[in-house]
């Protein structure tokens, strides 16, 4: 990307906070004056378990007659959460027999809400995780023993745990991203103590994120995930069972043409791309880099803008702001280089753990079950070989 003059960055400019990172304030559980949509959200796990989602939605004249003028931003996100889960439940109600057409009473409000939010009408990470939690005790912090999901497909321990682990990691990333900006702003102002302080905060956050990720298998079994959780989050781009995509009936701008959108995936989280950008880690072009660039279309627009701001933060030699500053002081300020290397190493550890999960939760499961595409992530793209490449490139950031 073309570099631009560096201006100090602030999380608050991008709908973020040092306490919660990309997570919003506590999402609303219900929508005001939307009884039909609220009912659908509450009853969806039961409708899906009885395989009556399609019948129920087909019997409704309208799920959302019109969007109330009083809706706040968080109401739009809550509506997107319910409509996205309902849309995927409708398509994948029988996982090996998806339908290729959405009825207008679901397609039209889903598209309208998605347009307002600047995202496609498909279940994305923002609705699956960022806007899909509540605290059991609102006087207590966001942590694994105090958060549950607002919306499920079938429900159950494995589905719940899989998502709340991601939510906890998002919360833990907040202080780390604040530290990353402190380090970058410090580098721009030649304040070495600020750079060191920021990198130290980032490493502490990354350690917490890594330790939370390591807990995934405590309550999410790979077999259950593959067969009871994963089938409902697939999209309709690169899908062997929906090769032409999905028709959204009644959406005029689509002109009766099927649409192809990727499924929900952790690759739509902004955390790792932001760490790559802020730490100056470059990935040589490959199919995964193309895919990850595409995933930005599924991020909330302000989060996407934050990532772009990090990528264009360069010094007067057109190098990434932070890594260029640290490298210039590698020998005369060894503490700074050590702190930077710790952040790179922790990011590599995070990627290594993720590769292990991709193997055990998806690749190995496919060896025993003839369902879902081989070695393909929920976004609909091959992953294993390129995940390893990106891990290697992360390590190379401090060895070359």
TIMAR-284952 format. One record per residue (C-alpha): x, y, z negated; residue in one letter. Coordinates in pm, 1 decimal. Each point is the difference from the previous one (the first is absolute). Layout:
BEGIN
((X,Y,Z),'A');
...
// end
This chain:
BEGIN
((0.0,0.0,0.0),'X');
((108.9,362.0,58.4),'X');
((148.3,157.5,-311.8),'X');
((-140.6,319.8,-150.8),'X');
((142.2,248.0,-253.8),'X');
((-32.9,-151.7,-346.7),'X');
((-255.0,149.2,-235.9),'X');
((-37.9,-121.5,-359.2),'X');
((-252.9,-282.1,-18.3),'X');
((-272.1,-41.7,-261.8),'X');
((-220.8,-304.5,-58.4),'X');
((-304.3,217.2,-69.3),'X');
((8.6,127.9,357.9),'X');
((-75.7,-353.8,121.5),'X');
((-281.6,-110.7,-232.9),'X');
((250.8,-178.1,-224.6),'X');
((117.9,27.0,-358.4),'X');
((304.9,-110.7,-202.5),'X');
((-231.3,-192.6,-234.4),'X');
((-184.9,-198.8,267.4),'X');
((191.8,36.0,323.5),'X');
((-238.3,-67.2,289.3),'X');
((-283.0,-109.7,-230.4),'X');
((-286.0,251.2,-34.1),'X');
((-175.0,97.4,-320.0),'X');
((-228.3,-278.9,-124.8),'X');
((-220.7,-91.1,301.3),'X');
((-378.5,22.1,-45.3),'X');
((-174.9,-332.7,-49.0),'X');
((-320.3,105.4,176.5),'X');
((-115.4,245.5,264.1),'X');
((-254.8,268.4,-88.9),'X');
((-343.8,-51.6,157.4),'X');
((104.2,-305.2,203.5),'X');
((-193.1,-286.7,-153.2),'X');
((24.3,-232.6,300.5),'X');
((375.1,37.8,36.3),'X');
((61.5,-33.7,-373.9),'X');
((-210.7,-315.3,-9.6),'X');
((192.0,-147.2,292.4),'X');
((330.3,66.8,-174.6),'X');
((-114.7,-155.6,-326.0),'X');
((-155.6,-307.2,157.9),'X');
((254.2,-61.7,275.5),'X');
((186.0,-286.1,-177.9),'X');
((-327.2,-186.3,-51.8),'X');
((-121.3,66.8,352.6),'X');
((332.2,-118.6,139.4),'X');
((13.6,-312.7,-215.1),'X');
((-349.7,-92.9,121.1),'X');
((89.5,104.3,356.9),'X');
((-290.5,241.7,24.0),'X');
((189.4,325.7,64.9),'X');
((-94.2,7.5,368.6),'X');
((-361.7,-76.8,-73.2),'X');
((-26.8,260.9,-275.4),'X');
((158.9,279.2,205.1),'X');
((-203.9,-99.9,304.0),'X');
((-318.6,48.4,-201.8),'X');
((91.9,355.4,-104.0),'X');
((-128.4,280.6,216.0),'X');
((266.1,241.3,-127.1),'X');
((280.4,-41.1,-251.3),'X');
((84.0,369.8,-4.1),'X');
((-264.6,217.3,171.3),'X');
((217.5,311.8,-25.5),'X');
((305.1,112.9,-191.3),'X');
((-102.1,231.8,-285.6),'X');
((140.4,352.4,29.2),'X');
((98.3,-20.1,-367.0),'X');
((252.6,-281.3,49.7),'X');
((347.4,66.2,-132.0),'X');
((319.7,-146.4,150.9),'X');
((-9.9,-283.5,-253.3),'X');
((-357.4,-84.9,105.8),'X');
((109.8,-40.7,360.6),'X');
((277.9,-232.5,-115.8),'X');
((-244.1,-201.5,-212.4),'X');
((-235.7,-33.2,297.3),'X');
((291.3,-110.4,216.7),'X');
((84.4,-266.2,-257.9),'X');
((-350.7,-147.4,-1.7),'X');
((-50.5,22.4,376.7),'X');
((341.1,-152.0,71.2),'X');
((-54.9,-299.5,-226.4),'X');
((-350.6,-42.6,142.8),'X');
((128.6,24.9,356.8),'X');
((263.7,-267.5,-51.7),'X');
((-242.3,-220.7,-190.0),'X');
((-242.2,28.9,292.2),'X');
((263.2,-89.8,259.3),'X');
((173.7,-277.6,-198.1),'X');
((-297.3,-139.9,-195.9),'X');
((85.9,-336.4,156.3),'X');
((377.2,43.3,38.3),'X');
((42.0,-231.8,297.0),'X');
((-313.3,136.0,169.8),'X');
((29.5,380.5,2.0),'X');
((-252.1,218.4,177.2),'X');
((116.4,242.7,268.9),'X');
((-268.2,268.4,-49.8),'X');
((-90.7,218.5,-296.4),'X');
((-360.9,121.8,-25.0),'X');
((-56.0,373.9,23.9),'X');
((-126.8,34.8,-358.0),'X');
((350.4,-98.7,-116.9),'X');
((218.4,117.2,288.0),'X');
((-127.2,359.5,20.3),'X');
((44.9,108.2,-363.4),'X');
((331.1,-186.7,-21.4),'X');
((129.4,187.0,302.7),'X');
((-129.3,337.0,-125.1),'X');
((159.7,-36.4,-341.6),'X');
((324.6,-125.1,153.0),'X');
((13.4,298.5,234.4),'X');
((-35.4,235.3,-295.6),'X');
((290.2,-173.0,-176.5),'X');
((223.0,-7.4,307.7),'X');
((25.8,-379.0,9.0),'X');
((-141.6,-276.1,223.3),'X');
((-320.4,-185.5,-99.6),'X');
((171.6,-311.9,-131.6),'X');
((104.2,-116.9,-345.5),'X');
((335.4,161.2,-73.6),'X');
((227.7,0.0,-302.6),'X');
((-140.2,332.2,-120.0),'X');
((-347.8,-151.5,-47.0),'X');
((127.5,-342.5,-109.0),'X');
((231.7,130.2,-272.4),'X');
((45.1,376.1,-41.9),'X');
((-373.2,78.8,-32.9),'X');
((-107.9,-332.5,-149.1),'X');
((63.0,-6.6,-375.3),'X');
((-125.7,111.6,-335.1),'X');
((142.9,3.0,-348.3),'X');
((-170.6,-221.6,-256.0),'X');
((84.0,262.2,-262.8),'X');
((32.8,348.5,146.9),'X');
((192.1,117.6,-305.1),'X');
((276.7,-248.0,86.2),'X');
((246.6,18.0,290.8),'X');
((-10.7,-176.8,336.5),'X');
((162.0,-336.1,-66.3),'X');
((-66.9,-362.5,83.3),'X');
((-195.1,-72.6,-317.7),'X');
((-221.3,306.0,44.6),'X');
((-94.7,6.7,369.5),'X');
((-253.5,-201.2,199.2),'X');
((-137.1,30.3,352.1),'X');
((-312.9,192.4,90.4),'X');
((-63.4,-210.5,310.2),'X');
((72.6,-363.8,85.1),'X');
((-77.4,-241.1,277.7),'X');
((-59.4,-326.1,-188.9),'X');
((158.4,110.7,-326.9),'X');
((192.2,-224.7,-233.9),'X');
((332.5,18.8,-176.5),'X');
((227.9,-47.4,302.0),'X');
((-165.2,267.9,214.4),'X');
((-11.9,242.5,-292.5),'X');
((362.1,-53.2,-103.6),'X');
((135.1,26.2,353.9),'X');
((-137.9,351.8,35.0),'X');
((53.6,135.9,-352.4),'X');
((369.5,-90.9,23.8),'X');
((18.2,230.1,302.3),'X');
((-188.8,273.2,-187.2),'X');
((237.9,-21.9,-293.2),'X');
((298.9,27.5,233.6),'X');
((-157.3,309.9,155.8),'X');
((-33.3,157.3,-345.4),'X');
((358.1,-87.6,-90.7),'X');
((123.2,155.7,322.7),'X');
((-125.6,344.2,-105.4),'X');
((290.5,96.4,-229.5),'X');
((239.6,-153.3,252.2),'X');
((-129.4,210.5,288.7),'X');
((19.8,306.0,-224.1),'X');
((361.4,-94.5,-73.0),'X');
((69.3,-46.7,369.7),'X');
((-124.2,353.1,72.8),'X');
((201.8,138.2,-290.6),'X');
((309.3,-160.7,149.3),'X');
((-75.4,125.1,351.4),'X');
((-79.1,353.6,-115.9),'X');
((313.1,-9.5,-212.7),'X');
((208.6,-102.8,299.1),'X');
((-144.9,284.8,205.3),'X');
((93.0,246.4,-275.0),'X');
((337.3,-161.2,-76.6),'X');
((-106.0,-82.4,-356.9),'X');
((186.1,-322.0,-66.7),'X');
((-149.6,-51.3,-346.7),'X');
((-350.1,14.2,151.5),'X');
((96.4,-259.3,259.9),'X');
((134.5,-233.5,-267.6),'X');
((-303.8,52.0,-223.2),'X');
((-237.7,-67.6,288.9),'X');
((177.7,-316.7,109.4),'X');
((0.8,-126.7,-359.7),'X');
((-376.9,52.1,-23.6),'X');
((-49.6,-173.2,332.6),'X');
((200.8,-303.4,-111.6),'X');
((-202.6,-29.3,-320.8),'X');
((-323.4,4.5,200.8),'X');
((132.9,-251.2,252.8),'X');
((94.6,-234.8,-282.4),'X');
((-356.8,12.8,-132.2),'X');
((-139.0,-55.0,350.9),'X');
((225.9,-299.9,52.8),'X');
((-94.4,-154.5,-332.7),'X');
((-371.5,41.9,74.4),'X');
((37.7,-158.1,343.5),'X');
((173.5,-296.9,-160.9),'X');
((-320.7,-67.9,-195.5),'X');
((-211.7,-71.1,310.7),'X');
((4.1,-378.7,-40.4),'X');
((-114.7,15.5,-362.5),'X');
((-365.8,17.4,104.6),'X');
((-9.1,-15.2,379.0),'X');
((51.6,-347.2,140.5),'X');
((132.7,-17.5,359.5),'X');
((-256.7,-262.9,103.7),'X');
((-293.0,199.6,-137.6),'X');
((130.2,321.4,152.4),'X');
((40.3,-153.8,343.9),'X');
((-338.0,-172.5,6.5),'X');
((-228.0,219.4,-213.4),'X');
((148.2,352.1,8.2),'X');
((191.4,50.7,323.0),'X');
((-267.3,-99.2,256.3),'X');
((-215.9,305.5,-76.3),'X');
((267.5,266.6,41.3),'X');
((94.6,-83.6,358.2),'X');
((-74.6,257.5,266.4),'X');
((-83.8,-27.0,368.6),'X');
((319.1,88.6,177.0),'X');
((228.9,-285.4,90.2),'X');
((-267.9,-237.9,-127.5),'X');
((-28.1,-334.8,181.2),'X');
((-364.8,-36.5,-102.3),'X');
((-94.3,357.7,99.8),'X');
((220.5,46.5,306.5),'X');
((-201.9,293.0,135.4),'X');
((-43.1,178.6,-332.1),'X');
((-323.4,110.2,-164.9),'X');
((-301.1,182.8,142.8),'X');
((-134.6,283.2,-217.7),'X');
((-363.9,32.2,106.9),'X');
((-141.4,350.6,5.1),'X');
((335.0,181.9,-16.8),'X');
((-22.0,234.0,298.8),'X');
((369.0,87.3,18.4),'X');
((85.6,-367.0,55.0),'X');
((-235.3,-19.9,300.1),'X');
((-84.9,-365.0,-64.5),'X');
((366.9,-97.3,31.5),'X');
((143.1,-247.2,-255.3),'X');
((260.1,148.8,-232.2),'X');
((319.7,-162.9,-125.0),'X');
((125.7,90.4,-347.4),'X');
((257.7,-166.8,-222.6),'X');
((-100.9,-172.6,-321.6),'X');
((81.5,110.8,-353.8),'X');
((362.5,-48.5,-99.8),'X');
((246.4,126.5,-256.6),'X');
((190.8,144.7,296.6),'X');
((-260.4,279.2,-15.1),'X');
((133.1,104.7,-341.1),'X');
((216.5,309.5,30.2),'X');
((244.8,-91.3,-278.0),'X');
((266.8,-201.5,181.9),'X');
((2.7,218.2,315.3),'X');
((42.4,305.3,-223.3),'X');
((288.3,-161.2,-186.5),'X');
((163.4,-89.7,331.5),'X');
((-42.0,356.1,123.9),'X');
((109.0,170.2,-320.2),'X');
((302.3,-223.9,-52.9),'X');
((104.1,26.5,364.2),'X');
((-40.7,-365.4,95.6),'X');
((-22.6,-49.2,376.3),'X');
((-152.6,-301.1,174.3),'X');
((101.4,-80.2,355.2),'X');
((-303.4,-28.3,231.3),'X');
((-174.0,-337.4,-5.8),'X');
((-360.1,-125.8,12.0),'X');
((-39.0,63.8,-373.7),'X');
((106.6,364.8,24.6),'X');
((-255.6,48.4,277.2),'X');
((-262.9,-164.5,-216.6),'X');
((91.6,204.5,-307.8),'X');
((-30.2,321.3,199.3),'X');
((-345.6,-113.6,106.4),'X');
((-90.2,-61.5,-365.9),'X');
((29.0,371.9,-67.4),'X');
((-329.7,50.3,182.8),'X');
((-165.5,-192.4,-283.0),'X');
((149.7,211.9,-279.7),'X');
((-184.8,299.4,-147.3),'X');
((107.2,303.3,207.1),'X');
((172.6,183.0,-286.8),'X');
((202.9,-309.4,-89.4),'X');
((98.5,-31.5,364.5),'X');
((107.7,365.0,-4.7),'X');
((212.6,-60.4,-310.9),'X');
((183.5,-282.5,173.6),'X');
((61.8,220.2,301.9),'X');
((132.5,277.2,-225.2),'X');
((250.4,-240.0,-155.8),'X');
((114.5,-121.3,340.0),'X');
((64.7,349.4,129.6),'X');
((188.0,115.8,-312.0),'X');
((353.8,33.8,135.1),'X');
((310.0,203.0,-78.4),'X');
((181.3,240.9,231.7),'X');
((179.6,-296.0,157.7),'X');
((-333.7,-166.5,84.1),'X');
((56.5,-278.8,-250.4),'X');
((-265.3,-120.5,-247.3),'X');
((10.1,260.2,-277.2),'X');
((63.1,-223.5,-300.1),'X');
((226.9,-269.7,140.8),'X');
((213.9,255.6,180.4),'X');
((51.3,195.4,-321.8),'X');
((89.0,-311.0,-202.3),'X');
((238.4,-138.3,260.9),'X');
((192.2,326.6,7.8),'X');
((62.0,-44.9,-374.6),'X');
((57.3,-375.4,-0.5),'X');
((350.3,22.8,-146.3),'X');
((2.1,325.2,-192.2),'X');
((-337.7,-72.7,-171.2),'X');
((-4.0,-378.6,-50.7),'X');
((-297.4,17.7,-240.3),'X');
((-208.3,146.4,280.3),'X');
((99.4,-275.0,242.9),'X');
((-65.4,-268.4,-262.4),'X');
((-348.8,139.0,-66.9),'X');
((-76.0,9.1,372.4),'X');
((125.4,-357.3,45.9),'X');
((-222.9,-114.9,-285.8),'X');
((-306.7,138.1,178.8),'X');
((100.5,-171.3,325.3),'X');
((63.1,-327.4,-181.7),'X');
((-337.2,14.4,-175.3),'X');
((-175.6,63.1,330.8),'X');
((182.3,-301.9,145.1),'X');
((-113.5,-209.4,-297.9),'X');
((-359.1,110.5,57.9),'X');
((23.1,-100.7,365.5),'X');
((156.8,-334.1,-92.2),'X');
((-285.8,-83.3,-236.9),'X');
((-251.8,98.8,266.2),'X');
((162.8,-230.3,253.9),'X');
((-28.8,-286.1,-247.1),'X');
((-370.3,67.8,-44.1),'X');
((-58.0,26.5,374.0),'X');
((155.4,-344.2,27.3),'X');
((-187.5,-169.4,-285.0),'X');
((-337.5,175.2,33.4),'X');
((-29.2,-8.7,379.0),'X');
((261.2,-190.4,197.6),'X');
((12.4,-313.9,-215.7),'X');
((-377.8,-4.1,-41.9),'X');
((-43.5,-5.8,373.6),'X');
((212.6,-311.4,21.6),'X');
((-271.4,-187.7,-190.0),'X');
((-311.2,174.9,132.2),'X');
((-105.2,60.3,357.9),'X');
((-148.9,341.3,-64.2),'X');
((120.7,354.3,65.5),'X');
((283.8,79.2,242.6),'X');
((342.7,-152.9,-59.6),'X');
((258.0,228.5,-162.1),'X');
((-221.2,303.3,50.7),'X');
((-82.7,261.4,-261.7),'X');
((-354.5,117.4,-72.3),'X');
((69.3,298.8,222.3),'X');
((30.9,-248.6,286.8),'X');
((370.2,-5.1,80.2),'X');
((291.5,-245.7,-40.6),'X');
((207.5,91.9,-301.9),'X');
((255.8,-237.2,-148.6),'X');
((302.8,61.3,221.2),'X');
((-47.6,376.5,-2.9),'X');
((-54.5,22.9,-374.9),'X');
((341.5,-158.2,-42.9),'X');
((149.2,244.3,249.3),'X');
((-138.7,295.9,-192.3),'X');
((140.4,-144.0,-322.2),'X');
((343.1,-33.0,162.0),'X');
((-17.8,357.9,126.0),'X');
((-86.4,119.8,-350.2),'X');
((309.1,-167.2,-143.6),'X');
((214.7,140.7,279.7),'X');
((-89.0,354.5,-112.8),'X');
((266.9,-26.8,-273.3),'X');
((246.6,-233.2,170.6),'X');
((68.3,203.3,313.5),'X');
// end
